[in-house]
Amino acid sequence: MQQEATKWYAVQTKTSREKYVAEILRGKGYEEFLPLYRSRRKWSDRIKELELPLFPGYVFCRFDAGRRLPVLTTPGVLMIVGNGRVPLPVEDVEIEALRAVVRSRLQAQPWPYLQVGQRVRIEGSPLSGMEGILLELKNSCRIVVSVNLLQRSVAVEVDHNWVRPIGPAPRAPERALTASAVLGKQIA
């Protein structure tokens, strides 16, 4: 498939059909990306490790927006995220940041989309050069990587020493934050 005319799009899927849709899109010759994370689930009789989508209900797919019908008619696909009937592309830099998170094998998990917080860059780690929003939770340091189009985010735990600020500290939020999450921790 020609890469010049193609862009990444977020394809919304039916509930729990992300892996199925990704497999069919791959079979149709599309470049797809389904970022997964590992999660331990406990039942009454056992504990099992599962691979779950970082963005439940979505698969990323690279295609020419003018030729989207084969994507839309894929079983399990609900729609392509966009503005009305016009699909909106996901930024390449956001896809590459997600790929870096998955390749790093660091512990990642879905995270609520954040609009406030300190912008930071990672240095001296497998994620060097990646930018995100710093979040501190229970004495651990996490970087939040966002896909703006979906208004969804992924958090990855990193060492405090890897993080360097790249933007000004945010103003205090107008609403109170809970004690479990403190946004915008400044680093000296």
The 8 nearest C-alpha neighbors of each residue, nearest first, counted from 0:
[[1, 2, 29, 28, 62, 5, 30, 61],
 [2, 0, 3, 4, 5, 62, 63, 61],
 [1, 3, 5, 4, 0, 6, 62, 61],
 [4, 2, 5, 1, 6, 63, 0, 62],
 [5, 3, 2, 63, 1, 6, 62, 64],
 [6, 4, 63, 62, 2, 3, 61, 1],
 [7, 5, 61, 62, 88, 63, 8, 4],
 [6, 8, 61, 89, 60, 88, 59, 62],
 [9, 7, 88, 89, 60, 59, 61, 10],
 [10, 8, 59, 80, 58, 79, 57, 11],
 [9, 11, 79, 58, 57, 59, 78, 80],
 [12, 10, 57, 78, 77, 56, 79, 76],
 [13, 11, 76, 56, 77, 75, 57, 17],
 [12, 14, 75, 16, 77, 76, 56, 15],
 [13, 15, 16, 56, 12, 17, 55, 75],
 [14, 16, 17, 13, 56, 55, 18, 12],
 [17, 15, 19, 13, 14, 18, 20, 12],
 [16, 18, 20, 19, 15, 21, 12, 58],
 [19, 17, 21, 20, 16, 22, 33, 15],
 [18, 20, 22, 16, 17, 21, 23, 75],
 [21, 19, 23, 17, 22, 18, 75, 16],
 [22, 20, 18, 24, 19, 23, 17, 25],
 [21, 23, 25, 19, 20, 24, 18, 26],
 [24, 22, 26, 20, 25, 21, 27, 19],
 [23, 25, 27, 21, 26, 29, 22, 20],
 [26, 24, 29, 22, 28, 27, 23, 21],
 [27, 25, 23, 28, 24, 22, 29, 21],
 [26, 28, 24, 25, 29, 23, 69, 22],
 [29, 27, 25, 26, 24, 30, 0, 23],
 [30, 28, 25, 24, 27, 31, 61, 60],
 [29, 31, 61, 60, 25, 28, 32, 24],
 [32, 30, 60, 59, 29, 21, 25, 61],
 [31, 33, 59, 34, 60, 58, 30, 21],
 [32, 34, 58, 35, 59, 31, 52, 21],
 [35, 33, 53, 52, 32, 101, 36, 97],
 [34, 36, 52, 53, 51, 50, 33, 37],
 [37, 35, 50, 51, 53, 107, 52, 108],
 [38, 36, 50, 49, 51, 48, 39, 35],
 [37, 39, 49, 48, 40, 50, 36, 51],
 [38, 40, 48, 47, 49, 41, 46, 37],
 [41, 39, 47, 46, 48, 38, 42, 49],
 [40, 42, 46, 45, 47, 39, 43, 44],
 [41, 43, 45, 44, 46, 40, 47, 39],
 [42, 44, 45, 41, 46, 40, 47, 39],
 [43, 45, 42, 46, 41, 47, 40, 39],
 [46, 44, 42, 43, 41, 47, 40, 48],
 [45, 47, 41, 40, 42, 39, 48, 44],
 [46, 48, 40, 39, 49, 41, 45, 42],
 [47, 49, 39, 38, 40, 37, 46, 50],
 [48, 50, 38, 37, 51, 39, 47, 40],
 [51, 49, 37, 36, 35, 38, 52, 48],
 [50, 52, 35, 36, 49, 37, 53, 38],
 [53, 51, 35, 54, 55, 34, 36, 33],
 [52, 54, 109, 35, 34, 36, 55, 108],
 [55, 53, 52, 57, 56, 109, 151, 34],
 [56, 54, 52, 57, 53, 15, 17, 14],
 [55, 57, 12, 11, 14, 17, 54, 13],
 [58, 56, 11, 10, 12, 55, 54, 9],
 [59, 57, 10, 33, 9, 17, 32, 60],
 [60, 58, 9, 32, 8, 31, 10, 33],
 [59, 61, 31, 8, 7, 30, 32, 58],
 [62, 60, 7, 6, 30, 5, 8, 31],
 [63, 61, 5, 6, 64, 60, 7, 29],
 [62, 64, 5, 66, 65, 4, 6, 67],
 [65, 63, 67, 66, 62, 86, 5, 6],
 [66, 64, 63, 67, 68, 62, 4, 5],
 [67, 65, 64, 63, 68, 69, 62, 70],
 [66, 68, 64, 70, 69, 65, 71, 63],
 [67, 69, 71, 70, 66, 72, 65, 73],
 [70, 68, 72, 71, 67, 73, 66, 27],
 [71, 69, 67, 68, 73, 72, 24, 76],
 [70, 72, 68, 73, 69, 76, 67, 78],
 [73, 71, 69, 70, 68, 74, 76, 75],
 [72, 74, 70, 71, 76, 75, 69, 20],
 [75, 73, 76, 72, 20, 23, 71, 19],
 [74, 76, 13, 12, 20, 16, 73, 77],
 [77, 75, 12, 74, 73, 78, 11, 71],
 [78, 76, 12, 11, 13, 75, 71, 79],
 [79, 77, 11, 76, 10, 80, 71, 12],
 [78, 80, 10, 11, 86, 9, 81, 8],
 [81, 79, 9, 86, 10, 78, 87, 11],
 [82, 80, 86, 87, 85, 83, 79, 84],
 [81, 83, 85, 84, 86, 87, 80, 79],
 [82, 84, 85, 81, 86, 80, 87, 79],
 [83, 85, 82, 86, 81, 79, 80, 87],
 [84, 86, 82, 81, 83, 87, 64, 80],
 [87, 85, 81, 80, 79, 82, 84, 88],
 [86, 88, 81, 80, 85, 8, 82, 89],
 [89, 87, 8, 7, 6, 90, 86, 9],
 [88, 90, 7, 8, 148, 91, 87, 9],
 [89, 91, 93, 92, 88, 94, 7, 146],
 [92, 90, 94, 93, 95, 89, 7, 6],
 [91, 93, 95, 90, 94, 96, 89, 97],
 [92, 94, 96, 90, 91, 95, 146, 97],
 [95, 93, 97, 91, 96, 92, 98, 90],
 [94, 96, 98, 92, 97, 93, 99, 91],
 [97, 95, 93, 99, 98, 94, 92, 100],
 [98, 96, 100, 94, 99, 95, 93, 101],
 [97, 99, 95, 101, 100, 96, 102, 94],
 [100, 98, 102, 96, 97, 101, 103, 95],
 [99, 101, 97, 103, 98, 102, 96, 104],
 [100, 102, 98, 99, 103, 104, 97, 34],
 [103, 101, 99, 104, 100, 98, 105, 125],
 [102, 104, 100, 105, 101, 125, 99, 126],
 [105, 103, 102, 101, 106, 100, 107, 99],
 [106, 104, 103, 107, 155, 156, 100, 101],
 [105, 107, 155, 156, 104, 108, 36, 37],
 [108, 106, 155, 154, 105, 36, 156, 153],
 [107, 109, 154, 153, 110, 53, 36, 155],
 [110, 108, 153, 53, 152, 154, 54, 111],
 [109, 111, 153, 152, 154, 108, 112, 151],
 [110, 112, 152, 151, 113, 109, 153, 150],
 [113, 111, 151, 152, 150, 110, 145, 114],
 [114, 112, 115, 111, 152, 116, 145, 132],
 [113, 115, 112, 116, 132, 150, 145, 147],
 [114, 116, 113, 169, 117, 182, 183, 172],
 [117, 115, 183, 182, 169, 132, 133, 118],
 [116, 118, 183, 132, 168, 133, 169, 119],
 [119, 117, 132, 166, 131, 165, 164, 133],
 [118, 120, 164, 165, 131, 163, 130, 132],
 [119, 121, 130, 163, 129, 162, 128, 164],
 [120, 122, 162, 127, 161, 128, 129, 126],
 [121, 123, 127, 161, 124, 128, 162, 120],
 [124, 122, 127, 161, 121, 125, 126, 160],
 [123, 125, 126, 127, 122, 161, 121, 157],
 [124, 126, 127, 103, 123, 99, 122, 102],
 [125, 127, 124, 129, 121, 128, 99, 103],
 [128, 126, 122, 121, 124, 129, 123, 125],
 [129, 127, 121, 120, 122, 126, 130, 123],
 [130, 128, 121, 127, 120, 126, 96, 131],
 [131, 129, 120, 119, 121, 128, 118, 132],
 [132, 130, 144, 143, 119, 118, 142, 133],
 [131, 133, 118, 143, 117, 142, 116, 119],
 [132, 134, 142, 117, 141, 183, 119, 118],
 [135, 133, 182, 141, 142, 140, 183, 136],
 [134, 136, 140, 181, 139, 141, 180, 138],
 [135, 137, 180, 139, 138, 179, 134, 140],
 [136, 138, 139, 135, 179, 180, 140, 181],
 [139, 137, 136, 135, 140, 141, 159, 134],
 [140, 138, 136, 137, 135, 141, 156, 157],
 [141, 139, 135, 157, 156, 159, 134, 158],
 [142, 140, 156, 134, 155, 157, 154, 133],
 [143, 141, 133, 155, 154, 132, 131, 134],
 [142, 144, 154, 132, 131, 153, 152, 145],
 [145, 143, 131, 153, 152, 154, 142, 132],
 [146, 144, 152, 147, 151, 143, 153, 112],
 [145, 147, 148, 151, 149, 150, 93, 152],
 [146, 148, 150, 149, 145, 151, 89, 152],
 [147, 149, 150, 146, 89, 87, 88, 80],
 [150, 148, 151, 147, 146, 9, 80, 152],
 [151, 149, 147, 112, 148, 146, 152, 145],
 [152, 150, 112, 149, 146, 145, 111, 147],
 [151, 153, 145, 112, 110, 144, 111, 146],
 [152, 154, 109, 110, 144, 143, 108, 145],
 [155, 153, 143, 142, 107, 108, 110, 141],
 [154, 156, 107, 141, 142, 106, 157, 143],
 [155, 157, 141, 140, 106, 142, 154, 107],
 [158, 156, 141, 140, 155, 159, 142, 161],
 [157, 159, 160, 161, 140, 156, 162, 139],
 [160, 158, 161, 162, 140, 157, 139, 141],
 [161, 159, 158, 162, 163, 122, 123, 157],
 [162, 160, 122, 121, 159, 158, 123, 124],
 [161, 163, 121, 160, 159, 120, 122, 119],
 [164, 162, 120, 119, 121, 165, 161, 186],
 [163, 165, 119, 166, 118, 120, 162, 186],
 [166, 164, 119, 118, 120, 163, 167, 117],
 [167, 165, 118, 164, 168, 117, 119, 169],
 [168, 166, 169, 117, 165, 118, 164, 170],
 [167, 169, 117, 166, 183, 170, 185, 116],
 [170, 168, 116, 117, 167, 171, 183, 115],
 [169, 171, 172, 168, 115, 116, 173, 183],
 [170, 172, 169, 173, 174, 183, 115, 168],
 [173, 171, 174, 170, 175, 115, 176, 169],
 [172, 174, 171, 175, 170, 176, 115, 169],
 [175, 173, 172, 176, 171, 177, 170, 115],
 [174, 176, 177, 173, 172, 171, 178, 181],
 [177, 175, 178, 174, 181, 180, 172, 182],
 [176, 178, 179, 180, 175, 181, 174, 182],
 [177, 179, 180, 176, 181, 136, 175, 137],
 [178, 180, 177, 136, 181, 137, 176, 135],
 [181, 179, 136, 178, 177, 182, 135, 176],
 [180, 182, 135, 134, 136, 183, 176, 179],
 [183, 181, 134, 116, 184, 180, 135, 133],
 [182, 184, 116, 117, 185, 133, 134, 169],
 [183, 185, 182, 186, 135, 134, 117, 133],
 [186, 184, 183, 187, 168, 117, 164, 133],
 [185, 187, 184, 164, 163, 162, 159, 183],
 [186, 185, 164, 163, 184, 162, 160, 159]]
